[in-house]
Amino acid sequence: MACMIAVALGLFAWTLAEYLMHRFAFHRFAGFTRSTHPRHHATPRDLRYLFARPVPVLVVSAMALAALWVALGTMGGALKVMAGFWAGYLYYETSHYRIHFGSGNGWLIRKQRQAHFRHHFTAPGKNFGVTTPLWDWVFRTAGPAPGESR
């Protein structure tokens, strides 16, 4: 598999994993997964609850790598896809921090902030994608930004 395609595939896979983990593991099954996400919603500017915990990150990464190794048949291909997956994860953590603490007003961060704050403050059952609204559109969980109507 060409390196750039593998990395792009990993980045795309990250966006889906981010959406599914946020919607289900962090919200629907938060007690079962021992997620700190409810605390993040209660105190969104508390850095202790902003970032993902290292152990769950490593577990999800190991599971994804194993699944990719089996699916692709080579560790080399799996690692290339994981490079994109990790790039997506690092972008997620950076974006999430900027959404909550940054002062940037660029178009992208402004849109991410609007959707994420709607999720936090007015519609916790909407806008689960932090880095992209793609899966919210696909699964019909997208909601308007605060102050906007549809």
KETIKOL-797869 format. One record per atom (N, C-alpha, C): residue number from 0; residue in one letter; atom name; x, y, z. Coordinates in nm, 3 decimals, m for minus. Example, Ala and Ser with C-alpha at 12.3 -4.5 7.8 and 13.67 -1.06 7.14 Angstrom:
+-----+------+------+---------+---------+---------+
: pos : code : site :      px :      py :      pz :
+-----+------+------+---------+---------+---------+
:   0 :    A :    N :   1.319 :  m0.569 :   0.780 :
:   0 :    A :   CA :   1.230 :  m0.450 :   0.780 :
:   0 :    A :    C :   1.320 :  m0.330 :   0.780 :
:   1 :    S :    N :   1.285 :  m0.225 :   0.708 :
:   1 :    S :   CA :   1.367 :  m0.106 :   0.714 :
:   1 :    S :    C :   1.290 :   0.003 :   0.787 :
+-----+------+------+---------+---------+---------+
END
This chain:
+-----+------+------+---------+---------+---------+
: pos : code : site :      px :      py :      pz :
+-----+------+------+---------+---------+---------+
:   0 :    M :    N :   0.086 :  m0.118 :   0.000 :
:   0 :    M :   CA :   0.000 :   0.000 :   0.000 :
:   0 :    M :    C :   0.091 :   0.123 :   0.000 :
:   1 :    A :    N :   0.061 :   0.217 :  m0.089 :
:   1 :    A :   CA :   0.141 :   0.339 :  m0.095 :
:   1 :    A :    C :   0.133 :   0.413 :   0.037 :
:   2 :    C :    N :   0.244 :   0.470 :   0.077 :
:   2 :    C :   CA :   0.255 :   0.533 :   0.208 :
:   2 :    C :    C :   0.151 :   0.645 :   0.228 :
:   3 :    M :    N :   0.138 :   0.734 :   0.132 :
:   3 :    M :   CA :   0.045 :   0.846 :   0.147 :
:   3 :    M :    C :  m0.099 :   0.798 :   0.157 :
:   4 :    I :    N :  m0.135 :   0.697 :   0.081 :
:   4 :    I :   CA :  m0.271 :   0.642 :   0.087 :
:   4 :    I :    C :  m0.295 :   0.578 :   0.224 :
:   5 :    A :    N :  m0.195 :   0.506 :   0.273 :
:   5 :    A :   CA :  m0.209 :   0.441 :   0.404 :
:   5 :    A :    C :  m0.226 :   0.545 :   0.515 :
:   6 :    V :    N :  m0.147 :   0.650 :   0.511 :
:   6 :    V :   CA :  m0.158 :   0.755 :   0.613 :
:   6 :    V :    C :  m0.293 :   0.824 :   0.603 :
:   7 :    A :    N :  m0.339 :   0.853 :   0.480 :
:   7 :    A :   CA :  m0.470 :   0.915 :   0.462 :
:   7 :    A :    C :  m0.581 :   0.823 :   0.513 :
:   8 :    L :    N :  m0.569 :   0.695 :   0.489 :
:   8 :    L :   CA :  m0.667 :   0.598 :   0.538 :
:   8 :    L :    C :  m0.670 :   0.599 :   0.691 :
:   9 :    G :    N :  m0.553 :   0.606 :   0.754 :
:   9 :    G :   CA :  m0.546 :   0.612 :   0.900 :
:   9 :    G :    C :  m0.609 :   0.739 :   0.955 :
:  10 :    L :    N :  m0.584 :   0.849 :   0.889 :
:  10 :    L :   CA :  m0.644 :   0.976 :   0.932 :
:  10 :    L :    C :  m0.796 :   0.969 :   0.921 :
:  11 :    F :    N :  m0.846 :   0.914 :   0.811 :
:  11 :    F :   CA :  m0.990 :   0.898 :   0.792 :
:  11 :    F :    C :  m1.047 :   0.804 :   0.900 :
:  12 :    A :    N :  m0.975 :   0.695 :   0.927 :
:  12 :    A :   CA :  m1.020 :   0.600 :   1.030 :
:  12 :    A :    C :  m1.024 :   0.668 :   1.167 :
:  13 :    W :    N :  m0.928 :   0.757 :   1.193 :
:  13 :    W :   CA :  m0.930 :   0.829 :   1.319 :
:  13 :    W :    C :  m1.059 :   0.908 :   1.336 :
:  14 :    T :    N :  m1.102 :   0.977 :   1.231 :
:  14 :    T :   CA :  m1.222 :   1.061 :   1.244 :
:  14 :    T :    C :  m1.343 :   0.978 :   1.284 :
:  15 :    L :    N :  m1.353 :   0.857 :   1.229 :
:  15 :    L :   CA :  m1.464 :   0.769 :   1.267 :
:  15 :    L :    C :  m1.447 :   0.719 :   1.411 :
:  16 :    A :    N :  m1.325 :   0.680 :   1.446 :
:  16 :    A :   CA :  m1.300 :   0.633 :   1.584 :
:  16 :    A :    C :  m1.329 :   0.744 :   1.685 :
:  17 :    E :    N :  m1.286 :   0.865 :   1.654 :
:  17 :    E :   CA :  m1.313 :   0.980 :   1.742 :
:  17 :    E :    C :  m1.462 :   0.996 :   1.765 :
:  18 :    Y :    N :  m1.539 :   0.995 :   1.657 :
:  18 :    Y :   CA :  m1.685 :   1.011 :   1.667 :
:  18 :    Y :    C :  m1.746 :   0.899 :   1.751 :
:  19 :    L :    N :  m1.712 :   0.774 :   1.718 :
:  19 :    L :   CA :  m1.773 :   0.660 :   1.787 :
:  19 :    L :    C :  m1.735 :   0.656 :   1.936 :
:  20 :    M :    N :  m1.607 :   0.684 :   1.966 :
:  20 :    M :   CA :  m1.567 :   0.685 :   2.107 :
:  20 :    M :    C :  m1.638 :   0.796 :   2.183 :
:  21 :    H :    N :  m1.644 :   0.914 :   2.123 :
:  21 :    H :   CA :  m1.709 :   1.027 :   2.191 :
:  21 :    H :    C :  m1.857 :   0.999 :   2.212 :
:  22 :    R :    N :  m1.922 :   0.952 :   2.108 :
:  22 :    R :   CA :  m2.067 :   0.930 :   2.119 :
:  22 :    R :    C :  m2.103 :   0.816 :   2.213 :
:  23 :    F :    N :  m2.031 :   0.706 :   2.202 :
:  23 :    F :   CA :  m2.071 :   0.587 :   2.278 :
:  23 :    F :    C :  m1.989 :   0.565 :   2.405 :
:  24 :    A :    N :  m1.858 :   0.557 :   2.395 :
:  24 :    A :   CA :  m1.777 :   0.529 :   2.515 :
:  24 :    A :    C :  m1.780 :   0.645 :   2.614 :
:  25 :    F :    N :  m1.778 :   0.768 :   2.564 :
:  25 :    F :   CA :  m1.770 :   0.883 :   2.654 :
:  25 :    F :    C :  m1.907 :   0.931 :   2.702 :
:  26 :    H :    N :  m2.012 :   0.903 :   2.626 :
:  26 :    H :   CA :  m2.145 :   0.950 :   2.664 :
:  26 :    H :    C :  m2.236 :   0.835 :   2.705 :
:  27 :    R :    N :  m2.266 :   0.746 :   2.616 :
:  27 :    R :   CA :  m2.364 :   0.642 :   2.645 :
:  27 :    R :    C :  m2.315 :   0.544 :   2.751 :
:  28 :    F :    N :  m2.187 :   0.506 :   2.745 :
:  28 :    F :   CA :  m2.134 :   0.406 :   2.837 :
:  28 :    F :    C :  m2.025 :   0.463 :   2.925 :
:  29 :    A :    N :  m2.036 :   0.590 :   2.961 :
:  29 :    A :   CA :  m1.930 :   0.657 :   3.037 :
:  29 :    A :    C :  m1.902 :   0.587 :   3.170 :
:  30 :    G :    N :  m2.005 :   0.542 :   3.239 :
:  30 :    G :   CA :  m1.985 :   0.474 :   3.367 :
:  30 :    G :    C :  m1.915 :   0.341 :   3.350 :
:  31 :    F :    N :  m1.951 :   0.270 :   3.245 :
:  31 :    F :   CA :  m1.891 :   0.139 :   3.218 :
:  31 :    F :    C :  m1.744 :   0.153 :   3.179 :
:  32 :    T :    N :  m1.713 :   0.254 :   3.101 :
:  32 :    T :   CA :  m1.575 :   0.273 :   3.054 :
:  32 :    T :    C :  m1.490 :   0.352 :   3.152 :
:  33 :    R :    N :  m1.549 :   0.397 :   3.261 :
:  33 :    R :   CA :  m1.479 :   0.477 :   3.362 :
:  33 :    R :    C :  m1.423 :   0.605 :   3.302 :
:  34 :    S :    N :  m1.497 :   0.660 :   3.211 :
:  34 :    S :   CA :  m1.457 :   0.782 :   3.141 :
:  34 :    S :    C :  m1.461 :   0.902 :   3.235 :
:  35 :    T :    N :  m1.366 :   0.992 :   3.217 :
:  35 :    T :   CA :  m1.369 :   1.119 :   3.290 :
:  35 :    T :    C :  m1.446 :   1.224 :   3.211 :
:  36 :    H :    N :  m1.506 :   1.183 :   3.102 :
:  36 :    H :   CA :  m1.575 :   1.278 :   3.015 :
:  36 :    H :    C :  m1.689 :   1.354 :   3.085 :
:  37 :    P :    N :  m1.768 :   1.290 :   3.171 :
:  37 :    P :   CA :  m1.870 :   1.368 :   3.242 :
:  37 :    P :    C :  m1.810 :   1.483 :   3.324 :
:  38 :    R :    N :  m1.692 :   1.461 :   3.381 :
:  38 :    R :   CA :  m1.625 :   1.568 :   3.454 :
:  38 :    R :    C :  m1.581 :   1.680 :   3.360 :
:  39 :    H :    N :  m1.540 :   1.640 :   3.238 :
:  39 :    H :   CA :  m1.502 :   1.741 :   3.138 :
:  39 :    H :    C :  m1.622 :   1.829 :   3.104 :
:  40 :    H :    N :  m1.739 :   1.770 :   3.093 :
:  40 :    H :   CA :  m1.859 :   1.849 :   3.064 :
:  40 :    H :    C :  m1.894 :   1.940 :   3.182 :
:  41 :    A :    N :  m1.875 :   1.890 :   3.302 :
:  41 :    A :   CA :  m1.908 :   1.969 :   3.421 :
:  41 :    A :    C :  m1.809 :   2.084 :   3.441 :
:  42 :    T :    N :  m1.683 :   2.062 :   3.407 :
:  42 :    T :   CA :  m1.579 :   2.166 :   3.424 :
:  42 :    T :    C :  m1.495 :   2.173 :   3.296 :
:  43 :    P :    N :  m1.549 :   2.230 :   3.190 :
:  43 :    P :   CA :  m1.482 :   2.225 :   3.059 :
:  43 :    P :    C :  m1.349 :   2.298 :   3.050 :
:  44 :    R :    N :  m1.317 :   2.381 :   3.148 :
:  44 :    R :   CA :  m1.188 :   2.451 :   3.144 :
:  44 :    R :    C :  m1.088 :   2.393 :   3.244 :
:  45 :    D :    N :  m1.117 :   2.276 :   3.295 :
:  45 :    D :   CA :  m1.026 :   2.208 :   3.386 :
:  45 :    D :    C :  m0.935 :   2.115 :   3.303 :
:  46 :    L :    N :  m0.807 :   2.147 :   3.301 :
:  46 :    L :   CA :  m0.713 :   2.071 :   3.220 :
:  46 :    L :    C :  m0.702 :   1.925 :   3.260 :
:  47 :    R :    N :  m0.738 :   1.892 :   3.384 :
:  47 :    R :   CA :  m0.730 :   1.752 :   3.428 :
:  47 :    R :    C :  m0.822 :   1.661 :   3.348 :
:  48 :    Y :    N :  m0.927 :   1.717 :   3.292 :
:  48 :    Y :   CA :  m1.025 :   1.635 :   3.221 :
:  48 :    Y :    C :  m1.032 :   1.666 :   3.072 :
:  49 :    L :    N :  m0.940 :   1.744 :   3.022 :
:  49 :    L :   CA :  m0.942 :   1.783 :   2.881 :
:  49 :    L :    C :  m0.882 :   1.677 :   2.790 :
:  50 :    F :    N :  m0.772 :   1.618 :   2.832 :
:  50 :    F :   CA :  m0.698 :   1.525 :   2.746 :
:  50 :    F :    C :  m0.734 :   1.381 :   2.777 :
:  51 :    A :    N :  m0.719 :   1.296 :   2.677 :
:  51 :    A :   CA :  m0.743 :   1.152 :   2.696 :
:  51 :    A :    C :  m0.638 :   1.095 :   2.791 :
:  52 :    R :    N :  m0.676 :   0.993 :   2.864 :
:  52 :    R :   CA :  m0.585 :   0.927 :   2.956 :
:  52 :    R :    C :  m0.490 :   0.835 :   2.877 :
:  53 :    P :    N :  m0.364 :   0.825 :   2.919 :
:  53 :    P :   CA :  m0.266 :   0.746 :   2.844 :
:  53 :    P :    C :  m0.300 :   0.597 :   2.829 :
:  54 :    V :    N :  m0.347 :   0.533 :   2.934 :
:  54 :    V :   CA :  m0.373 :   0.389 :   2.925 :
:  54 :    V :    C :  m0.482 :   0.357 :   2.822 :
:  55 :    P :    N :  m0.599 :   0.424 :   2.826 :
:  55 :    P :   CA :  m0.697 :   0.395 :   2.721 :
:  55 :    P :    C :  m0.645 :   0.427 :   2.580 :
:  56 :    V :    N :  m0.565 :   0.531 :   2.567 :
:  56 :    V :   CA :  m0.508 :   0.565 :   2.436 :
:  56 :    V :    C :  m0.421 :   0.450 :   2.387 :
:  57 :    L :    N :  m0.338 :   0.397 :   2.475 :
:  57 :    L :   CA :  m0.250 :   0.286 :   2.436 :
:  57 :    L :    C :  m0.330 :   0.159 :   2.405 :
:  58 :    V :    N :  m0.436 :   0.134 :   2.481 :
:  58 :    V :   CA :  m0.519 :   0.016 :   2.456 :
:  58 :    V :    C :  m0.589 :   0.026 :   2.320 :
:  59 :    V :    N :  m0.649 :   0.141 :   2.293 :
:  59 :    V :   CA :  m0.716 :   0.161 :   2.163 :
:  59 :    V :    C :  m0.614 :   0.151 :   2.050 :
:  60 :    S :    N :  m0.496 :   0.209 :   2.069 :
:  60 :    S :   CA :  m0.392 :   0.202 :   1.966 :
:  60 :    S :    C :  m0.348 :   0.058 :   1.941 :
:  61 :    A :    N :  m0.328 :  m0.016 :   2.047 :
:  61 :    A :   CA :  m0.286 :  m0.156 :   2.031 :
:  61 :    A :    C :  m0.394 :  m0.238 :   1.961 :
:  62 :    M :    N :  m0.520 :  m0.216 :   1.997 :
:  62 :    M :   CA :  m0.629 :  m0.289 :   1.932 :
:  62 :    M :    C :  m0.638 :  m0.251 :   1.784 :
:  63 :    A :    N :  m0.624 :  m0.123 :   1.753 :
:  63 :    A :   CA :  m0.629 :  m0.079 :   1.614 :
:  63 :    A :    C :  m0.512 :  m0.136 :   1.536 :
:  64 :    L :    N :  m0.392 :  m0.135 :   1.593 :
:  64 :    L :   CA :  m0.275 :  m0.190 :   1.525 :
:  64 :    L :    C :  m0.292 :  m0.339 :   1.500 :
:  65 :    A :    N :  m0.340 :  m0.413 :   1.597 :
:  65 :    A :   CA :  m0.361 :  m0.557 :   1.580 :
:  65 :    A :    C :  m0.464 :  m0.584 :   1.470 :
:  66 :    A :    N :  m0.573 :  m0.509 :   1.471 :
:  66 :    A :   CA :  m0.677 :  m0.527 :   1.369 :
:  66 :    A :    C :  m0.621 :  m0.495 :   1.229 :
:  67 :    L :    N :  m0.542 :  m0.390 :   1.221 :
:  67 :    L :   CA :  m0.482 :  m0.353 :   1.093 :
:  67 :    L :    C :  m0.381 :  m0.457 :   1.046 :
:  68 :    W :    N :  m0.304 :  m0.511 :   1.137 :
:  68 :    W :   CA :  m0.206 :  m0.613 :   1.102 :
:  68 :    W :    C :  m0.276 :  m0.736 :   1.044 :
:  69 :    V :    N :  m0.384 :  m0.777 :   1.108 :
:  69 :    V :   CA :  m0.462 :  m0.891 :   1.058 :
:  69 :    V :    C :  m0.526 :  m0.856 :   0.923 :
:  70 :    A :    N :  m0.587 :  m0.739 :   0.914 :
:  70 :    A :   CA :  m0.658 :  m0.702 :   0.791 :
:  70 :    A :    C :  m0.564 :  m0.683 :   0.673 :
:  71 :    L :    N :  m0.448 :  m0.622 :   0.697 :
:  71 :    L :   CA :  m0.356 :  m0.593 :   0.587 :
:  71 :    L :    C :  m0.253 :  m0.703 :   0.565 :
:  72 :    G :    N :  m0.231 :  m0.786 :   0.665 :
:  72 :    G :   CA :  m0.137 :  m0.897 :   0.650 :
:  72 :    G :    C :   0.009 :  m0.859 :   0.667 :
:  73 :    T :    N :   0.037 :  m0.731 :   0.690 :
:  73 :    T :   CA :   0.176 :  m0.691 :   0.712 :
:  73 :    T :    C :   0.182 :  m0.587 :   0.823 :
:  74 :    M :    N :   0.284 :  m0.597 :   0.904 :
:  74 :    M :   CA :   0.303 :  m0.498 :   1.009 :
:  74 :    M :    C :   0.342 :  m0.364 :   0.948 :
:  75 :    G :    N :   0.419 :  m0.366 :   0.841 :
:  75 :    G :   CA :   0.460 :  m0.241 :   0.777 :
:  75 :    G :    C :   0.341 :  m0.159 :   0.731 :
:  76 :    G :    N :   0.247 :  m0.224 :   0.664 :
:  76 :    G :   CA :   0.125 :  m0.154 :   0.619 :
:  76 :    G :    C :   0.043 :  m0.104 :   0.737 :
:  77 :    A :    N :   0.035 :  m0.188 :   0.841 :
:  77 :    A :   CA :  m0.042 :  m0.149 :   0.959 :
:  77 :    A :    C :   0.020 :  m0.026 :   1.025 :
:  78 :    L :    N :   0.153 :  m0.022 :   1.032 :
:  78 :    L :   CA :   0.219 :   0.093 :   1.094 :
:  78 :    L :    C :   0.199 :   0.221 :   1.013 :
:  79 :    K :    N :   0.194 :   0.209 :   0.881 :
:  79 :    K :   CA :   0.170 :   0.327 :   0.797 :
:  79 :    K :    C :   0.030 :   0.382 :   0.823 :
:  80 :    V :    N :  m0.068 :   0.295 :   0.832 :
:  80 :    V :   CA :  m0.205 :   0.340 :   0.862 :
:  80 :    V :    C :  m0.210 :   0.400 :   1.002 :
:  81 :    M :    N :  m0.140 :   0.337 :   1.097 :
:  81 :    M :   CA :  m0.138 :   0.389 :   1.234 :
:  81 :    M :    C :  m0.073 :   0.526 :   1.240 :
:  82 :    A :    N :   0.021 :   0.555 :   1.151 :
:  82 :    A :   CA :   0.081 :   0.688 :   1.149 :
:  82 :    A :    C :  m0.027 :   0.793 :   1.122 :
:  83 :    G :    N :  m0.116 :   0.766 :   1.029 :
:  83 :    G :   CA :  m0.227 :   0.857 :   1.002 :
:  83 :    G :    C :  m0.325 :   0.863 :   1.118 :
:  84 :    F :    N :  m0.352 :   0.748 :   1.179 :
:  84 :    F :   CA :  m0.443 :   0.741 :   1.293 :
:  84 :    F :    C :  m0.389 :   0.827 :   1.407 :
:  85 :    W :    N :  m0.259 :   0.814 :   1.435 :
:  85 :    W :   CA :  m0.197 :   0.893 :   1.542 :
:  85 :    W :    C :  m0.191 :   1.041 :   1.506 :
:  86 :    A :    N :  m0.169 :   1.072 :   1.380 :
:  86 :    A :   CA :  m0.170 :   1.214 :   1.338 :
:  86 :    A :    C :  m0.309 :   1.272 :   1.365 :
:  87 :    G :    N :  m0.414 :   1.195 :   1.337 :
:  87 :    G :   CA :  m0.550 :   1.239 :   1.365 :
:  87 :    G :    C :  m0.573 :   1.259 :   1.514 :
:  88 :    Y :    N :  m0.522 :   1.165 :   1.594 :
:  88 :    Y :   CA :  m0.536 :   1.177 :   1.739 :
:  88 :    Y :    C :  m0.465 :   1.301 :   1.792 :
:  89 :    L :    N :  m0.343 :   1.325 :   1.746 :
:  89 :    L :   CA :  m0.269 :   1.443 :   1.791 :
:  89 :    L :    C :  m0.338 :   1.572 :   1.747 :
:  90 :    Y :    N :  m0.395 :   1.571 :   1.626 :
:  90 :    Y :   CA :  m0.471 :   1.688 :   1.581 :
:  90 :    Y :    C :  m0.594 :   1.708 :   1.669 :
:  91 :    Y :    N :  m0.660 :   1.598 :   1.707 :
:  91 :    Y :   CA :  m0.776 :   1.605 :   1.795 :
:  91 :    Y :    C :  m0.739 :   1.670 :   1.928 :
:  92 :    E :    N :  m0.632 :   1.623 :   1.992 :
:  92 :    E :   CA :  m0.594 :   1.678 :   2.121 :
:  92 :    E :    C :  m0.558 :   1.826 :   2.109 :
:  93 :    T :    N :  m0.486 :   1.861 :   2.004 :
:  93 :    T :   CA :  m0.449 :   2.001 :   1.981 :
:  93 :    T :    C :  m0.572 :   2.087 :   1.956 :
:  94 :    S :    N :  m0.662 :   2.040 :   1.872 :
:  94 :    S :   CA :  m0.785 :   2.114 :   1.842 :
:  94 :    S :    C :  m0.870 :   2.130 :   1.966 :
:  95 :    H :    N :  m0.884 :   2.022 :   2.042 :
:  95 :    H :   CA :  m0.968 :   2.027 :   2.162 :
:  95 :    H :    C :  m0.914 :   2.130 :   2.260 :
:  96 :    Y :    N :  m0.783 :   2.134 :   2.275 :
:  96 :    Y :   CA :  m0.723 :   2.235 :   2.362 :
:  96 :    Y :    C :  m0.752 :   2.376 :   2.307 :
:  97 :    R :    N :  m0.730 :   2.397 :   2.179 :
:  97 :    R :   CA :  m0.752 :   2.529 :   2.118 :
:  97 :    R :    C :  m0.899 :   2.570 :   2.127 :
:  98 :    I :    N :  m0.989 :   2.475 :   2.115 :
:  98 :    I :   CA :  m1.132 :   2.505 :   2.126 :
:  98 :    I :    C :  m1.164 :   2.561 :   2.265 :
:  99 :    H :    N :  m1.109 :   2.498 :   2.367 :
:  99 :    H :   CA :  m1.140 :   2.538 :   2.504 :
:  99 :    H :    C :  m1.056 :   2.654 :   2.556 :
: 100 :    F :    N :  m0.932 :   2.667 :   2.510 :
: 100 :    F :   CA :  m0.841 :   2.765 :   2.568 :
: 100 :    F :    C :  m0.781 :   2.863 :   2.470 :
: 101 :    G :    N :  m0.794 :   2.838 :   2.340 :
: 101 :    G :   CA :  m0.730 :   2.923 :   2.242 :
: 101 :    G :    C :  m0.807 :   3.050 :   2.215 :
: 102 :    S :    N :  m0.739 :   3.144 :   2.156 :
: 102 :    S :   CA :  m0.804 :   3.269 :   2.119 :
: 102 :    S :    C :  m0.810 :   3.284 :   1.967 :
: 103 :    G :    N :  m0.764 :   3.183 :   1.894 :
: 103 :    G :   CA :  m0.763 :   3.190 :   1.749 :
: 103 :    G :    C :  m0.904 :   3.203 :   1.692 :
: 104 :    N :    N :  m0.916 :   3.287 :   1.592 :
: 104 :    N :   CA :  m1.047 :   3.308 :   1.531 :
: 104 :    N :    C :  m1.048 :   3.272 :   1.383 :
: 105 :    G :    N :  m0.958 :   3.183 :   1.342 :
: 105 :    G :   CA :  m0.960 :   3.136 :   1.204 :
: 105 :    G :    C :  m1.090 :   3.064 :   1.175 :
: 106 :    W :    N :  m1.123 :   3.051 :   1.049 :
: 106 :    W :   CA :  m1.250 :   2.991 :   1.009 :
: 106 :    W :    C :  m1.268 :   2.851 :   1.068 :
: 107 :    L :    N :  m1.167 :   2.765 :   1.055 :
: 107 :    L :   CA :  m1.181 :   2.627 :   1.099 :
: 107 :    L :    C :  m1.199 :   2.617 :   1.251 :
: 108 :    I :    N :  m1.113 :   2.681 :   1.326 :
: 108 :    I :   CA :  m1.124 :   2.671 :   1.473 :
: 108 :    I :    C :  m1.254 :   2.735 :   1.520 :
: 109 :    R :    N :  m1.300 :   2.840 :   1.455 :
: 109 :    R :   CA :  m1.428 :   2.903 :   1.492 :
: 109 :    R :    C :  m1.543 :   2.805 :   1.472 :
: 110 :    K :    N :  m1.543 :   2.734 :   1.359 :
: 110 :    K :   CA :  m1.650 :   2.635 :   1.332 :
: 110 :    K :    C :  m1.642 :   2.519 :   1.432 :
: 111 :    Q :    N :  m1.520 :   2.472 :   1.460 :
: 111 :    Q :   CA :  m1.504 :   2.364 :   1.557 :
: 111 :    Q :    C :  m1.552 :   2.408 :   1.695 :
: 112 :    R :    N :  m1.516 :   2.528 :   1.734 :
: 112 :    R :   CA :  m1.557 :   2.581 :   1.865 :
: 112 :    R :    C :  m1.709 :   2.593 :   1.874 :
: 113 :    Q :    N :  m1.773 :   2.647 :   1.770 :
: 113 :    Q :   CA :  m1.918 :   2.662 :   1.771 :
: 113 :    Q :    C :  m1.987 :   2.528 :   1.790 :
: 114 :    A :    N :  m1.946 :   2.429 :   1.713 :
: 114 :    A :   CA :  m2.010 :   2.297 :   1.722 :
: 114 :    A :    C :  m1.981 :   2.232 :   1.857 :
: 115 :    H :    N :  m1.858 :   2.242 :   1.902 :
: 115 :    H :   CA :  m1.821 :   2.176 :   2.028 :
: 115 :    H :    C :  m1.889 :   2.243 :   2.147 :
: 116 :    F :    N :  m1.898 :   2.375 :   2.146 :
: 116 :    F :   CA :  m1.966 :   2.442 :   2.257 :
: 116 :    F :    C :  m2.116 :   2.416 :   2.255 :
: 117 :    R :    N :  m2.174 :   2.400 :   2.138 :
: 117 :    R :   CA :  m2.315 :   2.358 :   2.133 :
: 117 :    R :    C :  m2.328 :   2.221 :   2.200 :
: 118 :    H :    N :  m2.234 :   2.131 :   2.170 :
: 118 :    H :   CA :  m2.235 :   1.999 :   2.232 :
: 118 :    H :    C :  m2.224 :   2.011 :   2.385 :
: 119 :    H :    N :  m2.136 :   2.096 :   2.431 :
: 119 :    H :   CA :  m2.114 :   2.111 :   2.574 :
: 119 :    H :    C :  m2.230 :   2.178 :   2.647 :
: 120 :    F :    N :  m2.281 :   2.286 :   2.590 :
: 120 :    F :   CA :  m2.367 :   2.375 :   2.669 :
: 120 :    F :    C :  m2.515 :   2.372 :   2.634 :
: 121 :    T :    N :  m2.552 :   2.328 :   2.514 :
: 121 :    T :   CA :  m2.694 :   2.331 :   2.480 :
: 121 :    T :    C :  m2.750 :   2.200 :   2.426 :
: 122 :    A :    N :  m2.666 :   2.116 :   2.367 :
: 122 :    A :   CA :  m2.717 :   1.992 :   2.306 :
: 122 :    A :    C :  m2.614 :   1.881 :   2.317 :
: 123 :    P :    N :  m2.600 :   1.817 :   2.435 :
: 123 :    P :   CA :  m2.498 :   1.714 :   2.451 :
: 123 :    P :    C :  m2.520 :   1.590 :   2.364 :
: 124 :    G :    N :  m2.637 :   1.577 :   2.305 :
: 124 :    G :   CA :  m2.664 :   1.465 :   2.215 :
: 124 :    G :    C :  m2.636 :   1.497 :   2.070 :
: 125 :    K :    N :  m2.568 :   1.608 :   2.045 :
: 125 :    K :   CA :  m2.534 :   1.651 :   1.909 :
: 125 :    K :    C :  m2.385 :   1.681 :   1.901 :
: 126 :    N :    N :  m2.335 :   1.689 :   1.778 :
: 126 :    N :   CA :  m2.199 :   1.736 :   1.750 :
: 126 :    N :    C :  m2.091 :   1.660 :   1.827 :
: 127 :    F :    N :  m2.083 :   1.530 :   1.806 :
: 127 :    F :   CA :  m1.982 :   1.449 :   1.873 :
: 127 :    F :    C :  m1.845 :   1.460 :   1.808 :
: 128 :    G :    N :  m1.840 :   1.494 :   1.680 :
: 128 :    G :   CA :  m1.712 :   1.512 :   1.612 :
: 128 :    G :    C :  m1.646 :   1.641 :   1.657 :
: 129 :    V :    N :  m1.523 :   1.632 :   1.704 :
: 129 :    V :   CA :  m1.450 :   1.752 :   1.747 :
: 129 :    V :    C :  m1.369 :   1.807 :   1.630 :
: 130 :    T :    N :  m1.301 :   1.720 :   1.558 :
: 130 :    T :   CA :  m1.215 :   1.766 :   1.449 :
: 130 :    T :    C :  m1.290 :   1.784 :   1.318 :
: 131 :    T :    N :  m1.399 :   1.712 :   1.299 :
: 131 :    T :   CA :  m1.475 :   1.722 :   1.175 :
: 131 :    T :    C :  m1.622 :   1.691 :   1.202 :
: 132 :    P :    N :  m1.712 :   1.758 :   1.130 :
: 132 :    P :   CA :  m1.854 :   1.727 :   1.144 :
: 132 :    P :    C :  m1.899 :   1.612 :   1.053 :
: 133 :    L :    N :  m1.806 :   1.551 :   0.980 :
: 133 :    L :   CA :  m1.842 :   1.449 :   0.881 :
: 133 :    L :    C :  m1.935 :   1.342 :   0.937 :
: 134 :    W :    N :  m1.897 :   1.278 :   1.044 :
: 134 :    W :   CA :  m1.976 :   1.166 :   1.096 :
: 134 :    W :    C :  m2.104 :   1.214 :   1.164 :
: 135 :    D :    N :  m2.106 :   1.336 :   1.213 :
: 135 :    D :   CA :  m2.232 :   1.392 :   1.264 :
: 135 :    D :    C :  m2.331 :   1.409 :   1.149 :
: 136 :    W :    N :  m2.283 :   1.445 :   1.032 :
: 136 :    W :   CA :  m2.372 :   1.455 :   0.916 :
: 136 :    W :    C :  m2.419 :   1.316 :   0.875 :
: 137 :    V :    N :  m2.325 :   1.220 :   0.867 :
: 137 :    V :   CA :  m2.359 :   1.084 :   0.825 :
: 137 :    V :    C :  m2.461 :   1.021 :   0.919 :
: 138 :    F :    N :  m2.441 :   1.035 :   1.049 :
: 138 :    F :   CA :  m2.528 :   0.971 :   1.148 :
: 138 :    F :    C :  m2.637 :   1.063 :   1.203 :
: 139 :    R :    N :  m2.652 :   1.178 :   1.139 :
: 139 :    R :   CA :  m2.759 :   1.273 :   1.171 :
: 139 :    R :    C :  m2.757 :   1.322 :   1.316 :
: 140 :    T :    N :  m2.638 :   1.350 :   1.365 :
: 140 :    T :   CA :  m2.626 :   1.407 :   1.499 :
: 140 :    T :    C :  m2.570 :   1.549 :   1.494 :
: 141 :    A :    N :  m2.564 :   1.606 :   1.376 :
: 141 :    A :   CA :  m2.516 :   1.745 :   1.363 :
: 141 :    A :    C :  m2.625 :   1.839 :   1.413 :
: 142 :    G :    N :  m2.583 :   1.945 :   1.478 :
: 142 :    G :   CA :  m2.677 :   2.045 :   1.527 :
: 142 :    G :    C :  m2.626 :   2.183 :   1.494 :
: 143 :    P :    N :  m2.713 :   2.280 :   1.490 :
: 143 :    P :   CA :  m2.671 :   2.417 :   1.459 :
: 143 :    P :    C :  m2.582 :   2.474 :   1.569 :
: 144 :    A :    N :  m2.501 :   2.569 :   1.531 :
: 144 :    A :   CA :  m2.416 :   2.638 :   1.628 :
: 144 :    A :    C :  m2.503 :   2.725 :   1.719 :
: 145 :    P :    N :  m2.456 :   2.757 :   1.839 :
: 145 :    P :   CA :  m2.536 :   2.840 :   1.929 :
: 145 :    P :    C :  m2.574 :   2.972 :   1.862 :
: 146 :    G :    N :  m2.698 :   3.009 :   1.877 :
: 146 :    G :   CA :  m2.748 :   3.134 :   1.820 :
: 146 :    G :    C :  m2.793 :   3.123 :   1.675 :
: 147 :    E :    N :  m2.767 :   3.007 :   1.613 :
: 147 :    E :   CA :  m2.810 :   2.987 :   1.475 :
: 147 :    E :    C :  m2.934 :   2.900 :   1.473 :
: 148 :    S :    N :  m3.011 :   2.914 :   1.370 :
: 148 :    S :   CA :  m3.126 :   2.825 :   1.351 :
: 148 :    S :    C :  m3.112 :   2.756 :   1.218 :
: 149 :    R :    N :  m3.183 :   2.649 :   1.206 :
: 149 :    R :   CA :  m3.176 :   2.574 :   1.080 :
: 149 :    R :    C :  m3.292 :   2.611 :   0.993 :
+-----+------+------+---------+---------+---------+
END
